[in-house]
Amino acid sequence: MISAFWELSCGRSAPIPESQPARIASNTAAPEVRTKAAPPPGDTRPVLITFGDSLTAGVAGKSYPEYLQDLIDAHELRYRVENLGVSGDTSTDGLARIENVLSEHPALVVLEFGGNDGLRGIPIEETRKNLEEMIKRIKAAGIRLVLLGITLPPNYGPDYVKPFTAMFPALAKQHHLPFLPFLLQHVYQHADMMQPDGIHPNGNGNRIVAQDVYDLVAPVLKNSTRGSA
C-alpha cells in the first residue's frame, strides 16, 4: 500500500510544526539549482511547463521533465518542456511564482505541489486554497493544465492524511482536470528506483514517473495539436 511505503520512508509520528519545517529533499545533498534554459535559436515549439517542488525539479540524475521531453520527442509531438520545479517549495511558494508561469504563455501546465505542505503540517484548507488559486489563474489565462497528486505517511494521522490525499481528486473533479492520484504510484515500492531518503525517485524512477505523466498529458497535447491544425 502507498501508506506503508511512506510510513517506512519517513518514520514520523506527527505533523512537523511550521516552526521546524521539513522539506522534500531535506534528507539529501543540496539539490542542484536549475536555471531557466533558453530555447535553442529558432525553436518555436509551444511550451509545456512542469511546475512544482523537488519532485519536479529533480534531486539527482535526470528529472522526470527531462525524460518527459524524451518521450514527447519520441512520439513526434512538437512541444518543449520547461522545468519550473524548485526544491522545498510549498503551495504558498508556488502561488508566489505563478506569474512566472503565466508570462511564458505555455500550451499546458503540469501542476505538482503539496508534499512540503503536508510534511510541515500546514492546514489542509490553506494548501487547497493555494492550489485552487493557481488552478483558477492558469485557467483564466486560457492555459490547459493537469494536476499531480501526492500522499503522506499514515503516522501523520488519519484526520490529516485522509483529507489531504482526497484534496487532489476533489480539486480535479471540481475544475474538470485530468489528474494523477499519486505521482510515485509505480516507483515507491522499488528501492532501486528511489533515492536513499525514500521520498524522491532516482533517475530510473523518474523515467517511470515521466511515462505516467506522459500518459496523462499526451491526449491533451494531441487534442491541442489537432485543434491548431
N, C-alpha and C positions, 0 to 999 in steps of 0.2 A: 504494500500500500504506500501511497505517497507520504502519508503522515509518518509511517515507520521510518522511512529514509530520513526525513527532516529531524526526527527525534534523535536518531543516531548521529547525524552530522552536526547538529547544533548543541544538543545537550543542555538546554537552558530550562529553568523551572518556572520562569515568569517573564512577562514582557519587560524589557530593559527600560528604565526610566529615561525620559528625554534628557536629563542632566548627565547621563552616561550613555551617549548614543553609540549603538553598534551600526556598522555599515557593511553592506555587502562588499566584500574584498578586504575586510578588516583583518582576516587571518592569513593574508597573502603578502607577498612582497609588494612594494609600492607599484601601483598599476602604471602602465605606460600611458602618458598623456597623449591623446590622439588629437592632432590639429586638423582643421578642415582642409581637405585636399582639393586643390584647384582642379577643375576638369581639364582634360587634355585639350589643347587648342583645336577648335572646330567641333568639339563634342557637343552636339545639340540634343542629345537624348533627354527625354523627361526624367526628372529626379524622383527616386523613391528614398524617403528619409526614414531611417531606423532611429527612434527617439526613446531613450531610456537611461538606465543606470549601468552598472558594470556588467550585467548580464548581456547588455547590448554592446557596450564599449569593448568588452573582452578583457581578460586578465593576462593570459599568456597564450602564445600560439595564435593562430588565425581566429578572428572573431566570427560569430555567425553571420554578420552582414557581409564579410568578405566571401564566405562560402556562398551566401545568397547571390552575390554578384556572379560568381562562377556558374551557378545554376541558371540564372536569368540569361547569361550569355550562351550557355549550352543549349537552351531552348529557343534561342534566337528571338528573345523579347528585348526590344531596344529601350532599356532603362538603365540609368546609372544610380547605383546605391550609394548614399551618403550616410555615414555613421555619425550620428549626433548623440551617442551614448556618453555619459560621464559617470565614472565610478563614484559611489557614495551618494548620488543624488536621491532625494526624496521626491514625492509628488509636488511638494511646495517648490523645490528647486526646478522641477520640470515646468511648472506653471510660470516661473520667473523667466524661463528660457523660451517660452512658446513663440515669441516674436521672431526669434532666430529661425524657427521652423517656417513660420508663415512667410517670412521675407524671401525664402527660397522658391516659393510658388511650386511646391512639389506636386507630382501627379498622385502620390499616395504616401501616407504616413503609417508606419508600424509603431504603435504606442505601447510602451512597456515600462510601467512604474508601479511602485507599491511595496516591493520587497524590503527596502530600507525603512519605509514607514512601519511595516509590521515588526521588524527587528527592534525598532525603537519603542514599540508600543504606542505609537501615535493613535489618537482616537480614529476609529474607522470612518466616522462621518466626515472628519477633516480630509482624510485621504480620498474618500468618494467625491467630495465637493471639488477637490483639486482635479481629479481625473475628469469629472464631468465638465468642469470649466474648460479644460484642454480640449475635450471632445467637441464641445459647443463651438469653441473658437476655430477649430480646424474645419468643422463642417460649415460654419458661417462663411469661411473663406472659399467655399466650393471645392475643398480638397477631400478626396476619399481617404478613409483610414480603416485600419483593422486594429483589434485590441488583443494583447497578450496577457494571460492571467498568470498568477503565481499563488502559492500557498505557504503556510507556516508550520513550524513544528507543533505537534499536538500538546506539548507541555507548556505552550503559551495559554492553554486553557480553552475548552470548547466555547465559552462565552465570547472569546475573542476570535479564535480561529475560524469557527463556522461562519459568522457574518463576514469576516474578512475574505474568505475564499468565495463566498456567494456574491460578493460585491461585483466581481468581474462579469459573470454571466448576466447579472441583473442590469448592469450598465449596457452590455452588448444588446440585450433584448430591448431595453428602453430606447436605445438610439439606433437600433437596426444595424448593428455592426457585425461583420464576420469576426470571430474570435477563437483563440486557442485557450482552453481552460487552464492548462498548466504548461508553461514553456518548456520545462525539463522532463516532460512526461515519458520520453523514450530513452533518457540518459541517466536519470538519477539513481537507478538501481545498479549501474555498471561502474565499478571502481575505475576501470581503465578509460572511462570517458569523463571522469570528474577530476578536478583539482584536489590536492590533499585536504583543502578546507571543507570538502564535502558539499559546497554550496555552488561553486562555479564549474561549468564544463571546461575541459581542456580542448585542445584543437580537434581531437577526434570527436568529442562530444558536440562541439559546435558545428561540425559537419552534419550531424544528425539533426540538431536544432534547426539548422538552416533548411534542411529538407522539409521539416514540419512547417516552417514559416513559408517556404516556397509554395507548398501545397495549399496554404491559406490564401496567399496573395495572388497566385497565378490566375485564378478565374477573374479577379478584379483587373489585373493587368491586361489580360486578353480581351475582356469586355471594353476596357478603355481604348485599346488599340483598334478594335473594330469600330468603336464609336467615333474615332478620329479619322477613319479611313475615308 
